Amino acid sequence: MIQIDEDKLLAAYTRGMDEFLKLLTDTYLDCVNNDLSAENMDKLNGYQHALLAYRFLQEEVNHGGFVQLIQNGYGGYVFDNPTAKALKLFGALETAKIIYKAAEIYRAHREELERETTDDEFMAMYADFEEFDELEEAYFLIEEEETACIARFVKKNIEDFVDSIR
């Protein structure tokens, strides 16, 4: 059960959309002991999973692109679940489009993208999968605005993202 103090929610929202969403997703990660698995997936609802998937997308793409997202084990979580559909519902239409396009590349090359690699092989993947570059650039241009849309949706529909506010 996801419970958050009302004061913490308000303080995080006041500090900005990133802090607000981070408070929520940190709480989700605490709920699953920082280790999503088949055994604990049911501790979060679909909205919570979608928001957590967005956090992983945001962090990984900003630090190393889609190749890093996939190599760090989040490809299936982001692309095999209805993340893009949920983000459309949240108002992040352009991010959803980018996820749909990235998912096509991911599915076409999943085995190669998910294989264990050395550091050199990992770095070579950026050249091998340059088709992600355009998507990453598009994401960087819209990230702030789309994150703001998501934060507004979450605030307006907080009961879908938090089970209990204390």
N, C-alpha and C positions, 0 to 999 in steps of 0.2 A: 504494500500500500504506500502510495506516494503522499507524504505529508510535508507541508512546508509552513513555517510561521508567516503569518500575514505581514508582519513588520519586515521580515527578510525579503519577501516578494516586493513590497513597496520600495524598500531601500535599493534593491537591485534594479528595479525598473527606473528609478530616479537616476541611478548612475549610468544608465544607457541600455540599449537593446542587447548588446553583447553580454553585459553582466546579467541581465534578466534571463536570457536564454541559457547562459552558462550555469546559473543557479539551478534551473530546472534540470538540465542534462547532468550536472554533477549529482543531483539527487537521484536521478535514474541510475547512474553508474554505481552510486552507493548501494542502491537497492539490489543490484546484481553483483555486488562485491567486485566491481570493476572487471568483470569477466562474463560477457554475454555467452550463453551456451544454450543448447537445446533444453536443458533442465530448468533454466530460469527465465527463458523468453516470455513465459506467460505472466511474469511479474509486472510486465509493462503492457499497456494497451496499444492499439495501432497508432494513435496520435503521438504517444510518447516515443514509440519506436521511430516514427517518421522524424520527429524533432531530433532524436539522438542520431539518426542517420545523417541529417543535415549537419549536425555538429561535426561528425567524422568527415563528411564531404568538405566542409569549410576548412577544417584544420589541415587535412591532408593535401587538398588541392592548393591551398595557400603556401604550404611548405615544400611540396614536391610534386604536385600535379596528380593526374589520374593514375599514372604508373605507381606512384608511391601509395596512393589510396588502396590500390589493388594489392600491391606487394605487402602492405601492412595488414592484409586480411579483411579489408572492409568491402571489397568488390561485391561479393555475394549479398552482404547486408544491404548495400545501397541499391544494387541493380536487380537483384532477384526478388525484392519486395516492392510493394507499390509506393515507393518513396516519391517518385516523380508525380504520381497521381495525387498523393497527399499534399505535396508542395504546391501543386496547382490549386487545390482547395484552399491552402493557406494564403494564396495570392502571389506566390513566387512563380509566375508563369514562364519567365525566361529561364530560370534555373531548371524548371521541369523539362523544358525543351533540351537544354544542355545534357541533362541526365539521360533522357531518351536516346540522344545521339551517342553519348559515351557508352551507354549500355549496348548499343549495336556493335561497337568496336570490341567491347569487353566480351560479349557472347561469341563473336567471330574468332577471337584469339584467347579465350579464357585459359586454356591449358598452358599456353606459353606465358601469359601474363601472371599466372598464379604459381608458376614453378619456383622452386628454391633457386636462388641465384647467388653468385659471388658479388662483391661490390662492383667489380668491373662489368659483369653481366648486367647487373641492375642499371648501371649508368648507361650501358649500351641500349637498354630498352627505350630510353628517351629518343634516340635516333631511330630505332626500329618502329616506334609508335608515334611518329610526328603528327599523326592525325588528331591526337589529343591536344596539340598546341593551340589550335584555333579555338577549341572549346574552352580551354583554360583561359585564354585571353578574353573571350566573351564573358566568362564567369567573373573575371576580375573587374570588368567594366560595370557589372550589374550587382555585384555582391552586396554592397552597402544598402542600396535601395531595396533589394529583395529581402535581405535580412530584416530590414525595418518592416516590411510587409508581414513577414512571418511573426515578428514580435508583436505587432498590432493584432494579428489574428489570434495569437496565443493569449494575449491579455484579454481580448474580448470573449474568448471561449475557454477561460482558465479551467473550468470544471472538466474539460476533456483532457487536460494536461496534468492536473493535480487532483488526487482523490480526496484530499482533505486539507483545508487551510485552517491552521490553529491560531 
